[in-house]
Amino acid sequence: MLAACVVALGAWAYDEKNKYFYKPVEDVYDILFDVSILLMVVGAVMFLVTMSGFVGALRENTLLIKVVSHLLNNSKCSAFKLLRFLSYSIAVFFGYLKYFV
């Protein structure tokens, strides 16, 4: 859910930026240094990883669960480390919320 919001935020930022100041893409650096496109790409990757984990848990598919586990635990990419931190933080928060409410 959060990943879809990140993609939507990136699309909104890209649309708002191009509404008032349109600059066509001339080279690859225009894409790499554009924060709105970066948000859309990171959100899409997060969405694919989290949906793979969701479908793997729902259908008890061990291959998808192993892929998600490997990406979150053994990855050197900081985006997957951030995703792991966020998922653990949300799990702890809802665990405490269930305990106290």
N, CA, C and O of each residue as an XYZ file, in Angstrom:
404
protein
N       0.823     -1.188      0.000
C       0.000      0.000      0.000
C       0.875      1.263      0.000
O       0.615      2.219     -0.731
N       1.908      1.238      0.832
C       2.810      2.381      0.897
C       3.548      2.557     -0.427
O       3.789      3.685     -0.859
N       3.903      1.457     -1.067
C       4.621      1.536     -2.337
C       3.746      2.158     -3.423
O       4.236      2.938     -4.239
N       2.471      1.824     -3.441
C       1.563      2.426     -4.412
C       1.422      3.923     -4.153
O       1.294      4.705     -5.094
N       1.446      4.322     -2.892
C       1.399      5.752     -2.557
C       2.665      6.465     -3.013
O       2.605      7.611     -3.457
N       3.810      5.798     -2.909
C       5.067      6.394     -3.372
C       5.044      6.569     -4.890
O       5.499      7.593     -5.398
N       4.519      5.582     -5.618
C       4.405      5.700     -7.075
C       3.457      6.843     -7.434
O       3.743      7.632     -8.335
N       2.328      6.929     -6.727
C       1.370      8.003     -6.994
C       1.972      9.375     -6.675
O       1.740     10.338     -7.406
N       2.733      9.466     -5.602
C       3.387     10.721     -5.253
C       4.402     11.127     -6.317
O       4.487     12.301     -6.676
N       5.162     10.175     -6.819
C       6.117     10.463     -7.886
C       5.433     10.896     -9.169
O       5.901     11.809     -9.849
N       4.318     10.239     -9.507
C       3.577     10.624    -10.717
C       2.977     12.014    -10.567
O       2.980     12.801    -11.514
N       2.463     12.316     -9.380
C       1.899     13.645     -9.136
C       2.986     14.718     -9.212
O       2.772     15.777     -9.801
N       4.137     14.450     -8.625
C       5.238     15.417     -8.656
C       5.728     15.630    -10.086
O       6.031     16.758    -10.475
N       5.808     14.564    -10.865
C       6.234     14.685    -12.256
C       5.240     15.503    -13.061
O       5.630     16.339    -13.876
N       3.961     15.262    -12.835
C       2.919     15.998    -13.544
C       2.923     17.477    -13.163
O       2.802     18.344    -14.029
N       3.061     17.764    -11.873
C       3.081     19.157    -11.428
C       4.323     19.891    -11.938
O       4.259     21.070    -12.289
N       5.445     19.184    -11.974
C       6.673     19.815    -12.459
C       6.556     20.150    -13.941
O       6.977     21.223    -14.374
N       5.991     19.243    -14.708
C       5.898     19.453    -16.154
C       4.731     20.351    -16.539
O       4.649     20.803    -17.682
N       3.836     20.613    -15.606
C       2.719     21.495    -15.919
C       3.192     22.936    -16.099
O       2.701     23.645    -16.976
N       4.134     23.366    -15.278
C       4.579     24.749    -15.312
C       5.939     24.941    -15.968
O       6.230     26.009    -16.506
N       6.767     23.908    -15.922
C       8.112     24.016    -16.473
C       8.425     22.737    -17.238
O       9.007     21.803    -16.686
N       8.039     22.700    -18.503
C       8.264     21.498    -19.303
C       9.628     21.557    -19.959
O       9.961     22.509    -20.665
N      10.406     20.519    -19.711
C      11.709     20.380    -20.347
C      11.796     18.956    -20.889
O      11.713     18.006    -20.110
N      11.958     18.781    -22.181
C      12.013     17.416    -22.725
C      13.274     16.680    -22.257
O      14.297     17.294    -21.955
N      13.173     15.374    -22.209
C      14.303     14.539    -21.803
C      15.319     14.520    -22.937
O      15.017     14.106    -24.056
N      16.532     14.980    -22.624
C      17.569     15.063    -23.651
C      18.611     13.959    -23.524
O      19.128     13.475    -24.531
N      18.924     13.557    -22.290
C      19.887     12.490    -22.097
C      19.506     11.694    -20.851
O      18.510     11.984    -20.189
N      20.311     10.694    -20.553
C      19.990      9.787    -19.459
C      20.098     10.489    -18.103
O      19.456     10.066    -17.141
N      20.887     11.539    -18.011
C      21.039     12.238    -16.742
C      19.769     12.988    -16.341
O      19.528     13.215    -15.155
N      18.965     13.367    -17.321
C      17.684     13.995    -16.995
C      16.766     13.015    -16.279
O      15.939     13.426    -15.465
N      16.895     11.752    -16.566
C      16.077     10.727    -15.898
C      16.692     10.349    -14.555
O      15.976     10.192    -13.566
N      18.012     10.201    -14.515
C      18.669      9.764    -13.279
C      18.570     10.785    -12.155
O      18.467     10.405    -10.988
N      18.598     12.054    -12.478
C      18.585     13.095    -11.450
C      17.212     13.714    -11.225
O      17.094     14.727    -10.536
N      16.186     13.122    -11.793
C      14.826     13.604    -11.573
C      14.229     12.848    -10.389
O      14.053     11.632    -10.449
N      13.922     13.560     -9.331
C      13.458     12.926     -8.093
C      12.102     12.262     -8.292
O      11.846     11.211     -7.705
N      11.237     12.841     -9.095
C       9.909     12.259     -9.283
C       9.990     10.915    -10.010
O       9.256      9.985     -9.677
N      10.868     10.813    -10.989
C      11.038      9.527    -11.680
C      11.687      8.517    -10.741
O      11.334      7.337    -10.759
N      12.625      8.968     -9.929
C      13.250      8.090     -8.945
C      12.215      7.555     -7.955
O      12.251      6.377     -7.599
N      11.295      8.413     -7.510
C      10.229      7.964     -6.609
C       9.352      6.906     -7.275
O       8.981      5.918     -6.641
N       9.023      7.107     -8.539
C       8.185      6.131     -9.237
C       8.895      4.794     -9.390
O       8.274      3.743     -9.228
N      10.178      4.819     -9.697
C      10.926      3.565     -9.882
C      11.080      2.827     -8.552
O      10.857      1.618     -8.482
N      11.461      3.552     -7.499
C      11.624      2.917     -6.187
C      10.286      2.380     -5.682
O      10.238      1.290     -5.112
N       9.207      3.123     -5.881
C       7.889      2.658     -5.475
C       7.454      1.418     -6.242
O       6.843      0.513     -5.674
N       7.770      1.377     -7.533
C       7.406      0.201     -8.332
C       8.185     -1.035     -7.880
O       7.625     -2.128     -7.797
N       9.474     -0.863     -7.588
C      10.272     -1.996     -7.103
C       9.763     -2.458     -5.738
O       9.637     -3.657     -5.487
N       9.472     -1.496     -4.859
C       8.924     -1.854     -3.549
C       7.597     -2.592     -3.700
O       7.339     -3.564     -2.991
N       6.762     -2.133     -4.618
C       5.468     -2.772     -4.838
C       5.644     -4.204     -5.328
O       4.944     -5.107     -4.871
N       6.575     -4.415     -6.256
C       6.798     -5.774     -6.769
C       7.314     -6.714     -5.679
O       6.876     -7.861     -5.589
N       8.236     -6.236     -4.858
C       8.785     -7.083     -3.803
C       7.718     -7.403     -2.754
O       7.576     -8.554     -2.341
N       6.976     -6.392     -2.327
C       5.974     -6.636     -1.292
C       4.811     -7.476     -1.813
O       4.273     -8.305     -1.079
N       4.417     -7.274     -3.067
C       3.342     -8.110     -3.614
C       3.812     -9.550     -3.810
O       3.019    -10.482     -3.674
N       5.088     -9.739     -4.126
C       5.612    -11.104     -4.220
C       5.555    -11.787     -2.861
O       5.194    -12.960     -2.765
N       5.909    -11.058     -1.817
C       5.805    -11.626     -0.474
C       4.374    -11.901     -0.077
O       4.089    -12.920      0.552
N       3.469    -11.007     -0.435
C       2.057    -11.193     -0.112
C       1.478    -12.405     -0.822
O       0.813    -13.234     -0.201
N       1.729    -12.511     -2.116
C       1.203    -13.640     -2.883
C       1.861    -14.940     -2.432
O       1.201    -15.976     -2.359
N       3.155    -14.892     -2.130
C       3.846    -16.087     -1.640
C       3.283    -16.571     -0.324
O       3.145    -17.777     -0.117
N       2.952    -15.646      0.578
C       2.360    -16.041      1.857
C       0.922    -16.488      1.686
O       0.473    -17.415      2.359
N       0.198    -15.838      0.792
C      -1.208    -16.179      0.592
C      -1.364    -17.566     -0.023
O      -2.205    -18.352      0.411
N      -0.556    -17.859     -1.027
C      -0.647    -19.146     -1.736
C       0.309    -20.200     -1.190
O       0.378    -21.312     -1.715
N       1.049    -19.851     -0.134
C       2.048    -20.740      0.456
C       3.056    -21.210     -0.578
O       3.416    -22.386     -0.625
N       3.501    -20.287     -1.398
C       4.481    -20.544     -2.437
C       5.868    -20.296     -1.845
O       6.249    -19.152     -1.598
N       6.603    -21.353     -1.625
C       7.893    -21.221     -0.955
C       8.926    -20.504     -1.817
O       9.820    -19.851     -1.279
N       8.828    -20.608     -3.136
C       9.782    -19.926     -4.003
C       9.667    -18.405     -3.848
O      10.682    -17.725     -3.699
N       8.454    -17.871     -3.882
C       8.283    -16.427     -3.734
C       8.714    -15.959     -2.355
O       9.303    -14.887     -2.217
N       8.429    -16.746     -1.345
C       8.827    -16.369      0.009
C      10.355    -16.368      0.136
O      10.916    -15.494      0.796
N      11.031    -17.338     -0.490
C      12.494    -17.367     -0.464
C      13.094    -16.198     -1.223
O      14.101    -15.637     -0.793
N      12.496    -15.822     -2.343
C      12.998    -14.689     -3.121
C      12.879    -13.406     -2.307
O      13.825    -12.621     -2.245
N      11.728    -13.190     -1.684
C      11.528    -11.984     -0.879
C      12.460    -11.993      0.323
O      13.034    -10.960      0.668
N      12.617    -13.135      0.957
C      13.513    -13.234      2.102
C      14.953    -12.931      1.694
O      15.668    -12.232      2.412
N      15.378    -13.453      0.553
C      16.735    -13.185      0.082
C      16.922    -11.707     -0.249
O      17.951    -11.124      0.092
N      15.941    -11.097     -0.911
C      16.053     -9.685     -1.260
C      16.112     -8.790     -0.027
O      16.863     -7.816     -0.001
N      15.328     -9.116      0.984
C      15.271     -8.260      2.158
C      16.425     -8.500      3.123
O      16.846     -7.571      3.814
N      16.938     -9.708      3.187
C      17.969    -10.014      4.174
C      19.393     -9.985      3.630
O      20.315     -9.615      4.357
N      19.594    -10.362      2.386
C      20.947    -10.495      1.856
C      21.314     -9.438      0.829
O      22.362     -9.536      0.190
N      20.482     -8.444      0.664
C      20.724     -7.452     -0.369
C      21.674     -6.368      0.117
O      21.667     -5.993      1.289
N      22.489     -5.875     -0.805
C      23.387     -4.770     -0.488
C      22.791     -3.429     -0.904
O      23.397     -2.380     -0.689
N      21.601     -3.470     -1.500
C      20.944     -2.254     -1.972
C      20.256     -1.549     -0.801
O      19.563     -2.184     -0.005
N      20.448     -0.267     -0.707
C      19.897      0.473      0.430
C      18.379      0.576      0.364
O      17.733      0.729      1.401
N      17.793      0.498     -0.828
C      16.331      0.564     -0.926
C      15.700     -0.660     -0.271
O      14.668     -0.541      0.388
N      16.304     -1.832     -0.443
C      15.755     -3.032      0.189
C      15.997     -3.014      1.693
O      15.187     -3.538      2.457
N      17.101     -2.417      2.123
C      17.338     -2.277      3.560
C      16.317     -1.329      4.177
O      15.838     -1.571      5.285
N      15.983     -0.260      3.474
C      14.949      0.655      3.950
C      13.593     -0.046      3.995
O      12.833      0.135      4.945
N      13.290     -0.841      2.979
C      12.036     -1.586      2.965
C      11.981     -2.569      4.127
O      10.932     -2.728      4.750
N      13.092     -3.229      4.426
C      13.138     -4.146      5.561
C      12.919     -3.403      6.869
O      12.164     -3.867      7.723
N      13.565     -2.264      7.036
C      13.383     -1.464      8.244
C      11.935     -1.010      8.399
O      11.371     -1.081      9.491
N      11.332     -0.539      7.296
C       9.942     -0.094      7.366
C       8.991     -1.239      7.686
O       8.051     -1.068      8.461
N       9.231     -2.403      7.095
C       8.336     -3.532      7.359
C       8.459     -4.003      8.806
O       7.454     -4.342      9.430
N       9.676     -4.029      9.346
C       9.840     -4.402     10.749
C       9.224     -3.361     11.677
O       8.616     -3.709     12.689
N       9.381     -2.084     11.332
C       8.813     -1.017     12.162
C       7.291     -1.084     12.187
O       6.673     -0.923     13.239
N       6.696     -1.321     11.031
C       5.231     -1.419     10.971
C       4.754     -2.647     11.735
O       3.739     -2.584     12.430
N       5.467     -3.758     11.617
C       5.070     -4.965     12.344
C       5.156     -4.750     13.851
O       4.262     -5.167     14.587
N       6.214     -4.109     14.312
C       6.357     -3.838     15.740
C       5.274     -2.876     16.207
O       4.694     -3.068     17.275
N       4.993     -1.837     15.413
C       3.968     -0.864     15.786
C       2.604     -1.525     15.924
O       1.911     -1.310     16.918
N       2.212     -2.327     14.940
C       0.912     -2.974     15.024
C       0.876     -4.062     16.089
O      -0.185     -4.362     16.636
N       2.038     -4.658     16.389
C       2.091     -5.614     17.486
C       1.835     -4.935     18.822
O       1.089     -5.451     19.655
N       2.451     -3.780     19.025
C       2.192     -3.012     20.238
C       0.768     -2.483     20.293
O       0.139     -2.459     21.351
N       0.274     -2.061     19.145
C      -1.079     -1.534     19.098
C      -2.100     -2.614     19.450
O      -3.076     -2.347     20.151
N      -1.873     -3.830     18.962
C      -2.768     -4.934     19.288
C      -2.679     -5.291     20.773
O      -3.675     -5.676     21.384
N      -1.489     -5.161     21.345
C      -1.302     -5.516     22.743
C      -1.977     -4.514     23.670
O      -2.566     -4.906     24.677
N      -1.900     -3.238     23.348
C      -2.421     -2.213     24.248
C      -3.889     -1.869     24.007
O      -4.531     -1.295     24.887
N      -4.421     -2.196     22.869
C      -5.827     -1.819     22.581
C      -6.721     -3.010     22.713
O      -7.930     -2.899     22.512
